[in-house]
Amino acid sequence: MLAALLAAAGGSASAGKGDLKANVPRSAPLLEGKALDLRFAKFAQGIWVSDLDHCPGPRIDQSPSGTTVAIYRGLLETPDKICQVYGAEKDAGRTQRAAINCLLDSGNEAIELVTVRPRGTNVLMVQEGEKPPAEFRFCKQITPILQSAVGK
């Protein structure tokens, strides 16, 4: 009887749990066919500011909103949030998209898509979701804590 019901529903007698679900793609069309990584591309690494007069500025979380972006490996920090990459296109060239999970200053969480693109050697275009791209100038490199401790 069970085999007849499964056959009528489009399954077979050996169908397992979930076999009757629709077939969905494993990744978003935007990232389809791309190798994914958990960090930002090397061209995006560093502290970037909208105005070089603020470089090196105060702590990033104390900078005015929209003026500073720090990117290091799988992390992105702005004055309003700190985010971790959970999927990014492998560094294949001039543009990288990354899906990020952010902890906002308000205590809430958000999932966003950010696109980073170099413009020359000292300018980084950063686009968060649907917002227009913002231009940031290279301020300084981020030195890993272990490397700075060894250098002392």
Secondary structure, DSSP 8 states (H G I E B T S, - for coil): -HHHHHHHTT--TT--TTTTS----SS-TTTTT--EESS--GGG-EEEESSGGGSS-S-GGGS-TTSEEEEETTEEEETTEEEEEEEEE---SS-EEEEEEEEETTS-EEEEEEEEEEETTTEEEEEETTS--EEEEEEE----HHHHHHT-
